[in-house]
């Protein structure tokens, strides 16, 4: 008997996990609350370990031609003062390249390799209950699934988190991270 897995969220993490499970002979069911595939986000930075995962899934060759190889990464404060710089050339020589990939391109490649995966778009979890047979999940389309494992890959506003830890709330920790690209390094107040 094969393990039954329900993955909540059909983003990068959910579709990657689904593809890896398929390679192991497990056919997961994926639910995604968005009513249709849409382009969200901008770019992701994939360090060498991430690129190896894409190679394992046989999608690196689809994603890499549309990506940019990074040789350095700088972190600046709000005034443009350098806080840190990471030389990625040394990392590339030892472990492989770090690339910047458009999230949409990676997501589409993951969708393609999951063509045979049961993905329920426009569907979310309305309840879940652990019992002797596993976890019984009620979906917003009125169906029920009894599975061995439920994986929450549904992001910062996770419905799984709300069901499993209903009293937990997101809290702002006082840190904001912005990233943008400029043609040349120059203090922001001079731009």
TAFENVEN-V161729 format. One record per residue. N is the residue number from 1. RES is the residue in one small letter. SS is DSSP state (2 for helix, 1 for strand, 0 for the rest). PSI is psi in radians with two decimals (* if undefined). OMEGA is omega as a letter, one per 20 degrees, with the letter a starting at -180 (NA if undefined). Layout:
# TAFENVEN-V161729
n,res,ss,psi,omega
N,RES,SS,PSI,OMEGA
N,RES,SS,PSI,OMEGA
This chain:
# TAFENVEN-V161729
n,res,ss,psi,omega
1,x,0,2.27,a
2,x,0,2.56,r
3,x,0,2.43,r
4,x,0,2.17,a
5,x,1,2.32,r
6,x,1,2.16,r
7,x,1,2.17,r
8,x,1,1.93,a
9,x,0,2.13,a
10,x,0,0.72,r
11,x,0,-2.71,a
12,x,2,-0.86,a
13,x,2,-0.83,a
14,x,2,-0.77,a
15,x,2,-0.57,r
16,x,2,-0.82,r
17,x,2,-0.75,r
18,x,2,-0.75,a
19,x,2,-0.71,r
20,x,2,-0.71,r
21,x,2,-0.73,r
22,x,2,-0.69,r
23,x,2,-0.43,r
24,x,0,0.10,r
25,x,0,0.21,r
26,x,0,2.22,a
27,x,0,1.66,a
28,x,0,2.86,r
29,x,1,2.36,r
30,x,1,2.33,r
31,x,1,2.49,a
32,x,1,2.18,a
33,x,0,-0.43,r
34,x,0,2.41,a
35,x,0,-0.28,r
36,x,0,2.83,r
37,x,0,2.37,r
38,x,0,2.77,r
39,x,0,2.06,r
40,x,0,2.68,r
41,x,0,-3.13,a
42,x,0,-1.43,a
43,x,1,2.76,r
44,x,1,2.54,r
45,x,1,2.17,r
46,x,1,1.99,r
47,x,0,2.99,a
48,x,2,-0.68,r
49,x,2,-0.73,r
50,x,2,-0.68,r
51,x,2,-0.67,r
52,x,2,-0.64,r
53,x,2,-0.71,r
54,x,2,-0.65,r
55,x,2,-0.71,r
56,x,2,-0.55,r
57,x,0,0.01,a
58,x,0,0.63,r
59,x,0,-0.02,r
60,x,2,-0.70,a
61,x,2,-0.41,r
62,x,2,-0.60,a
63,x,2,-0.69,a
64,x,2,-0.72,a
65,x,0,-0.42,a
66,x,0,0.21,a
67,x,0,2.99,r
68,x,1,2.37,r
69,x,1,2.32,a
70,x,1,2.40,r
71,x,0,-0.33,r
72,x,1,2.79,r
73,x,1,2.14,a
74,x,1,2.50,r
75,x,1,2.14,a
76,x,1,2.65,r
77,x,0,-3.10,a
78,x,0,-0.35,r
79,x,0,-0.04,a
80,x,0,0.01,r
81,x,0,2.26,r
82,x,1,2.31,r
83,x,1,-0.64,a
84,x,1,2.66,r
85,x,1,2.30,r
86,x,1,2.10,r
87,x,1,1.92,a
88,x,2,-0.15,r
89,x,2,-0.74,r
90,x,2,-0.75,r
91,x,2,-0.73,a
92,x,2,-0.71,r
93,x,2,-0.65,a
94,x,2,-0.70,a
95,x,2,-0.38,a
96,x,0,3.04,a
97,x,0,2.66,r
98,x,1,2.26,a
99,x,1,2.77,r
100,x,1,2.06,a
101,x,1,2.44,r
102,x,1,2.26,a
103,x,2,-0.72,a
104,x,2,-0.74,a
105,x,2,-0.76,r
106,x,2,-0.74,a
107,x,2,-0.74,r
108,x,2,-0.70,r
109,x,2,-0.70,r
110,x,2,-0.63,r
111,x,2,-0.76,a
112,x,2,-0.75,a
113,x,2,-0.13,r
114,x,0,0.39,a
115,x,0,-0.57,a
116,x,0,-0.02,a
117,x,0,2.44,r
118,x,1,1.86,r
119,x,1,2.13,a
120,x,1,1.79,a
121,x,1,2.56,r
122,x,0,0.47,a
123,x,0,2.46,r
124,x,0,3.06,r
125,x,1,2.33,r
126,x,1,-0.45,r
127,x,1,2.73,r
128,x,1,2.54,a
129,x,1,2.19,r
130,x,1,2.40,r
131,x,1,-3.02,a
132,x,0,-0.44,a
133,x,0,-0.08,a
134,x,1,-2.31,r
135,x,1,2.15,r
136,x,1,2.15,a
137,x,1,2.32,r
138,x,1,2.28,a
139,x,1,2.79,a
140,x,0,-0.28,r
141,x,0,0.09,r
142,x,0,-0.10,a
143,x,0,2.84,r
144,x,1,2.49,r
145,x,1,2.36,r
146,x,1,2.07,a
147,x,1,2.90,r
148,x,0,-0.63,a
149,x,1,2.40,r
150,x,1,2.21,r
151,x,1,2.17,r
152,x,1,1.81,r
153,x,0,0.68,a
154,x,0,0.50,r
155,x,0,-2.89,a
156,x,0,-0.54,r
157,x,0,0.82,a
158,x,0,2.18,r
159,x,2,-0.53,r
160,x,2,-0.79,r
161,x,2,-0.72,r
162,x,2,-0.62,a
163,x,2,-0.69,a
164,x,2,-0.67,a
165,x,0,1.23,a
166,x,0,-0.42,a
167,x,0,-0.15,r
168,x,0,2.39,r
169,x,0,2.60,r
170,x,0,2.47,r
171,x,0,2.38,r
172,x,0,2.24,a
173,x,0,0.13,r
174,x,0,0.20,a
175,x,0,2.29,r
176,x,0,2.40,a
177,x,0,2.09,r
178,x,0,2.51,r
179,x,0,2.36,r
180,x,0,2.90,a
181,x,0,2.40,r
182,x,0,2.68,a
183,x,0,-0.49,r
184,x,0,2.64,r
185,x,0,2.24,a
186,x,0,2.43,r
187,x,0,2.45,a
188,x,2,-0.62,a
189,x,2,-0.18,r
190,x,2,-0.11,a
191,x,0,*,NA
